[in-house]
Amino acid sequence: MNAIAPPLPASIAAAPSRTRVLIAGIAFSVIWSSAFVAGRIGLDHAAPLTLLAIRFLAAGLLFAFLARSSGRSLRLPTMAGRALLAGLLCNAAYLGLAYWGLQGVPTALTAVLVSACPLLTLLLAAALEGERLTPLRLAGILLGMGGVLWITRHRLTVEQLEPLYLAAIGAGTLALALGTVLSKKVAAGQDLIAAVTLQFMASGLVLLPLAWGLEGFRLEAHPALWGSLAYSVAVSLASTLLMLWLLRHGQASSASSFHFLNPFFGTLFAVTLLGETMYADDLLGVLPIALGIALVAWKR
């Protein structure tokens, strides 16, 4: 492979319209949020790290097949270490902690907690990459976080939850925010297929010995497990490519801001597909979240 990443097609290299960015961001949030439901179903038949190790390795192998079929090299020309670290943070660390916490936290609340990612991403991007903290964007982040905290506060008052599970999801969200910031330069200068392939394979290989040592690679062969895995692998492919596309055409905090839609979609899927309870306060919290994303994504 040449030392320089192959040029993008004209349709991708050109600056996309706001409508395309908005559609991509909403699609990303829908796909991302639905993965929590698939994960919750899979956890009924497999331990969390075991489930994720299989998911990442399967996604990595599928991406490798697509890469080789299209004649791509899996060697990254630059920033290979940064690309792998970003993948480990966004996949192994984030989902490993989130899936472990999902064992004791409702699916809808997990989606709400993860939607705190944009605030952390904005702060980390400002500290590490010099992104601007404009008053409008900061107001949008804080407004969205207000909606997140509103929903979380109410959930904590009506449901008995283990603090350790909540802490694990919080730590995973921090890992996701840092991985999102690191992914910005990776998305700008790499072949996306090659980068994502290596990220998934590395994440699966890291989790594999942990799943064996900590969980005994525990799983129950069940149609629901295979269905959960198949859907999760598809989600891994689609959501990762959408996020990298958003990162390529915007700043890390703007791309990450679409996580603010996760409480709405996460709650919707949890209620309709898993039968979880929805409260009036959940609906009230969605309003400032929706306004927050509008302010964060706004360009003068």
C-alpha positions as a printed NumPy array, in Angstrom:
array([[  0.   ,   0.   ,   0.   ],
       [  1.25 ,   3.519,  -0.718],
       [  2.496,   5.685,   2.121],
       [ -0.459,   7.967,   1.545],
       [ -4.046,   6.818,   2.082],
       [ -5.974,   6.365,  -1.175],
       [ -7.994,   9.404,  -2.276],
       [-11.627,   9.512,  -1.339],
       [-14.341,   9.309,  -3.966],
       [-15.602,  12.729,  -5.016],
       [-18.969,  12.124,  -3.369],
       [-17.233,  11.565,  -0.027],
       [-14.375,  14.03 ,  -0.347],
       [-16.749,  16.929,  -1.028],
       [-18.197,  18.642,   2.015],
       [-21.563,  17.013,   2.731],
       [-24.737,  19.001,   3.227],
       [-26.219,  19.537,   6.665],
       [-29.098,  17.266,   5.688],
       [-26.728,  14.372,   4.913],
       [-24.863,  14.906,   8.177],
       [-28.137,  15.007,  10.11 ],
       [-29.438,  11.843,   8.454],
       [-26.145,  10.046,   9.113],
       [-26.138,  11.189,  12.743],
       [-29.711,  10.073,  13.395],
       [-29.059,   6.735,  11.686],
       [-25.965,   6.312,  13.854],
       [-27.991,   6.961,  17.019],
       [-30.788,   4.566,  16.014],
       [-28.332,   1.776,  15.211],
       [-26.196,   2.446,  18.28 ],
       [-29.183,   2.499,  20.654],
       [-30.673,  -0.689,  19.249],
       [-27.414,  -2.482,  20.055],
       [-28.175,  -2.187,  23.767],
       [-31.303,  -4.271,  23.246],
       [-29.368,  -6.939,  21.344],
       [-26.716,  -6.903,  24.056],
       [-29.291,  -7.289,  26.804],
       [-30.742, -10.344,  25.035],
       [-27.287, -11.813,  24.475],
       [-26.348, -11.402,  28.142],
       [-29.128, -13.826,  29.061],
       [-27.096, -16.57 ,  27.364],
       [-23.427, -15.504,  27.625],
       [-21.043, -13.689,  29.945],
       [-20.346, -10.075,  28.865],
       [-16.657, -10.344,  27.9  ],
       [-17.27 , -13.665,  26.155],
       [-20.119, -12.138,  24.163],
       [-18.007,  -9.155,  23.138],
       [-14.903, -11.174,  22.258],
       [-16.939, -13.251,  19.8  ],
       [-18.65 , -10.144,  18.436],
       [-15.434,  -8.215,  17.789],
       [-13.569, -11.134,  16.244],
       [-16.509, -11.906,  13.966],
       [-16.78 ,  -8.241,  12.934],
       [-13.026,  -8.055,  12.363],
       [-13.006, -11.155,  10.176],
       [-15.951,  -9.851,   8.154],
       [-14.243,  -6.508,   7.642],
       [-11.001,  -8.278,   6.682],
       [-12.892, -10.264,   4.041],
       [-14.434,  -7.065,   2.663],
       [-11.036,  -5.373,   2.632],
       [ -9.283,  -8.182,   0.809],
       [-12.178,  -8.592,  -1.639],
       [-11.84 ,  -4.943,  -2.619],
       [ -8.058,  -5.173,  -2.961],
       [ -7.265,  -3.104,   0.115],
       [ -4.164,  -3.561,   2.237],
       [ -4.658,  -3.894,   5.992],
       [ -1.472,  -1.964,   6.689],
       [ -2.037,   1.559,   7.969],
       [  0.279,   4.164,   6.43 ],
       [  0.396,   6.42 ,   9.502],
       [ -0.748,   6.552,  13.133],
       [ -1.259,   2.799,  13.419],
       [ -0.687,   2.93 ,  17.187],
       [ -3.211,   5.725,  17.628],
       [ -5.748,   3.886,  15.489],
       [ -5.406,   0.705,  17.566],
       [ -5.612,   2.619,  20.855],
       [ -8.744,   4.435,  19.688],
       [-10.315,   1.114,  18.691],
       [ -9.481,  -0.505,  22.031],
       [-10.998,   2.42 ,  23.924],
       [-14.171,   2.62 ,  21.785],
       [-14.68 ,  -1.147,  21.624],
       [-12.957,  -3.237,  24.277],
       [-12.878,  -0.698,  27.129],
       [-16.179,   1.056,  26.506],
       [-18.343,  -1.937,  25.661],
       [-16.551,  -4.263,  28.071],
       [-17.426,  -1.937,  30.966],
       [-20.871,  -1.022,  29.598],
       [-21.928,  -4.643,  29.051],
       [-20.722,  -5.575,  32.526],
       [-22.77 ,  -2.684,  33.956],
       [-25.753,  -3.622,  31.792],
       [-26.156,  -6.715,  33.973],
       [-27.447,  -4.495,  36.796],
       [-28.735,  -1.371,  35.043],
       [-31.866,  -1.103,  32.833],
       [-31.193,  -0.835,  29.121],
       [-32.872,   2.571,  28.809],
       [-30.827,   4.082,  31.64 ],
       [-27.62 ,   2.647,  30.158],
       [-28.359,   4.506,  26.92 ],
       [-28.964,   7.681,  28.92 ],
       [-25.658,   7.389,  30.779],
       [-23.717,   6.793,  27.56 ],
       [-25.276,   9.924,  26.083],
       [-23.072,  11.886,  28.525],
       [-20.223,  11.114,  26.111],
       [-20.434,  14.438,  24.187],
       [-19.685,  16.556,  27.271],
       [-16.628,  14.469,  28.069],
       [-15.618,  14.458,  24.4  ],
       [-15.86 ,  18.243,  24.206],
       [-13.708,  18.737,  27.3  ],
       [-11.111,  16.191,  26.181],
       [-11.029,  17.556,  22.621],
       [-10.469,  21.065,  23.985],
       [ -7.672,  19.877,  26.272],
       [ -5.924,  17.471,  23.881],
       [ -6.714,  18.716,  20.373],
       [ -7.404,  22.422,  20.83 ],
       [-11.026,  22.347,  19.677],
       [-12.894,  25.589,  20.373],
       [-15.321,  25.801,  23.273],
       [-17.726,  28.346,  21.824],
       [-20.504,  29.589,  24.125],
       [-23.209,  28.207,  21.819],
       [-21.731,  24.703,  21.707],
       [-21.044,  24.688,  25.434],
       [-24.613,  25.803,  26.126],
       [-25.905,  22.963,  23.967],
       [-23.735,  20.415,  25.748],
       [-24.826,  21.643,  29.18 ],
       [-28.482,  21.726,  28.166],
       [-28.282,  18.179,  26.846],
       [-26.495,  17.039,  29.973],
       [-29.282,  18.609,  32.021],
       [-31.749,  16.311,  30.29 ],
       [-29.47 ,  13.321,  30.921],
       [-29.167,  14.165,  34.616],
       [-32.922,  14.744,  34.903],
       [-33.691,  11.248,  33.606],
       [-30.925,   9.632,  35.659],
       [-31.992,  11.341,  38.879],
       [-35.562,  10.114,  38.526],
       [-34.468,   6.581,  37.68 ],
       [-32.287,   6.425,  40.776],
       [-35.218,   7.405,  42.984],
       [-37.608,   4.734,  41.693],
       [-35.287,   1.794,  40.938],
       [-32.852,  -0.128,  43.13 ],
       [-29.514,   0.01 ,  41.337],
       [-26.016,  -1.141,  42.295],
       [-23.57 ,   1.822,  42.322],
       [-20.751,  -0.41 ,  41.012],
       [-22.664,  -1.154,  37.819],
       [-23.36 ,   2.552,  37.312],
       [-19.675,   3.351,  37.896],
       [-18.641,   0.773,  35.291],
       [-20.908,   2.373,  32.677],
       [-19.552,   5.815,  33.604],
       [-15.953,   4.615,  33.205],
       [-16.836,   3.028,  29.871],
       [-18.367,   6.299,  28.689],
       [-15.149,   8.129,  29.588],
       [-13.175,   5.572,  27.553],
       [-15.55 ,   6.108,  24.616],
       [-15.076,   9.886,  24.793],
       [-11.285,   9.584,  24.751],
       [-11.454,   7.069,  21.903],
       [-13.679,   9.444,  19.926],
       [-11.138,  12.252,  20.294],
       [ -8.283,   9.983,  19.193],
       [-10.349,   8.756,  16.238],
       [-10.586,  12.237,  14.742],
       [ -7.114,  12.226,  13.176],
       [ -7.361,   8.513,  12.391],
       [-10.54 ,   9.115,  10.387],
       [ -8.954,  12.034,   8.549],
       [ -5.882,  10.211,   7.282],
       [ -6.593,   6.493,   7.009],
       [ -8.403,   3.988,   4.876],
       [-11.491,   3.451,   7.024],
       [-11.934,  -0.24 ,   6.203],
       [ -8.338,  -1.067,   7.141],
       [ -8.468,   0.973,  10.347],
       [-11.745,  -0.541,  11.547],
       [-10.638,  -4.082,  10.678],
       [ -7.543,  -3.784,  12.842],
       [ -9.488,  -2.117,  15.651],
       [-12.039,  -4.912,  15.861],
       [ -9.461,  -7.675,  15.64 ],
       [ -7.313,  -6.057,  18.332],
       [-10.333,  -5.592,  20.616],
       [-11.405,  -9.208,  20.191],
       [ -7.901, -10.539,  20.836],
       [ -7.555,  -8.399,  23.98 ],
       [-10.9  ,  -9.54 ,  25.393],
       [-10.456, -13.22 ,  24.475],
       [ -7.992, -14.131,  27.289],
       [ -9.946, -11.985,  29.744],
       [-13.156, -13.796,  28.847],
       [-11.421, -17.139,  29.319],
       [ -9.681, -16.236,  32.576],
       [-12.47 , -14.283,  34.272],
       [-15.576, -15.976,  32.877],
       [-14.447, -19.386,  31.676],
       [-15.737, -18.38 ,  28.241],
       [-19.263, -19.057,  29.483],
       [-22.042, -19.192,  26.904],
       [-25.214, -21.152,  26.241],
       [-25.893, -22.237,  22.671],
       [-29.294, -20.706,  22.019],
       [-30.987, -19.201,  18.943],
       [-31.405, -15.893,  20.816],
       [-27.654, -15.741,  21.412],
       [-26.797, -16.287,  17.752],
       [-29.408, -13.731,  16.71 ],
       [-28.004, -11.222,  19.196],
       [-24.472, -11.803,  17.93 ],
       [-25.452, -11.532,  14.263],
       [-27.262,  -8.249,  14.85 ],
       [-24.468,  -6.908,  17.073],
       [-21.854,  -7.636,  14.397],
       [-23.96 ,  -5.764,  11.839],
       [-24.311,  -2.879,  14.292],
       [-20.548,  -2.826,  14.841],
       [-19.943,  -2.443,  11.13 ],
       [-22.604,   0.181,  10.444],
       [-22.204,   2.342,  13.55 ],
       [-18.405,   2.436,  13.368],
       [-18.344,   3.491,   9.719],
       [-21.022,   6.122,  10.334],
       [-19.138,   7.59 ,  13.311],
       [-15.858,   7.687,  11.378],
       [-17.64 ,   9.361,   8.463],
       [-19.059,  11.976,  10.849],
       [-15.608,  12.491,  12.373],
       [-14.076,  12.926,   8.919],
       [-16.539,  15.69 ,   8.077],
       [-16.67 ,  17.482,  11.425],
       [-15.129,  17.929,  14.844],
       [-15.009,  15.181,  17.45 ],
       [-17.447,  16.904,  19.792],
       [-19.972,  17.559,  16.995],
       [-19.896,  13.934,  15.841],
       [-20.18 ,  12.69 ,  19.404],
       [-23.122,  15.021,  20.072],
       [-25.462,  12.598,  18.298],
       [-25.207,  10.432,  21.432],
       [-27.692,  12.902,  22.884],
       [-30.4  ,  11.164,  20.836],
       [-29.632,   7.842,  22.512],
       [-31.935,   8.376,  25.535],
       [-34.937,   8.748,  23.226],
       [-34.153,   5.794,  21.003],
       [-32.75 ,   3.687,  23.847],
       [-35.901,   4.17 ,  25.912],
       [-38.138,   3.55 ,  22.894],
       [-36.428,   0.252,  22.066],
       [-36.245,  -0.856,  25.701],
       [-39.961,  -0.253,  26.207],
       [-41.22 ,  -1.718,  22.935],
       [-38.826,  -4.672,  22.623],
       [-37.88 ,  -5.538,  26.212],
       [-41.004,  -4.404,  28.066],
       [-39.123,  -2.   ,  30.354],
       [-41.06 ,   0.727,  32.149],
       [-41.11 ,   4.251,  30.727],
       [-41.735,   7.199,  33.043],
       [-43.074,  10.658,  32.326],
       [-39.763,  12.117,  33.476],
       [-38.038,  10.185,  30.685],
       [-40.101,  12.083,  28.131],
       [-39.432,  15.438,  29.81 ],
       [-35.704,  14.759,  29.723],
       [-35.702,  14.169,  25.972],
       [-36.749,  17.775,  25.211],
       [-33.589,  19.549,  26.472],
       [-31.502,  16.75 ,  24.969],
       [-32.994,  17.373,  21.518],
       [-32.432,  21.127,  21.873],
       [-28.888,  20.501,  23.074],
       [-27.904,  18.565,  19.963],
       [-29.362,  21.306,  17.773],
       [-27.136,  23.897,  19.476],
       [-24.031,  21.699,  19.476],
       [-24.314,  20.798,  15.786],
       [-25.201,  24.317,  14.655],
       [-22.759,  26.079,  12.329],
       [-22.872,  29.795,  11.696]])
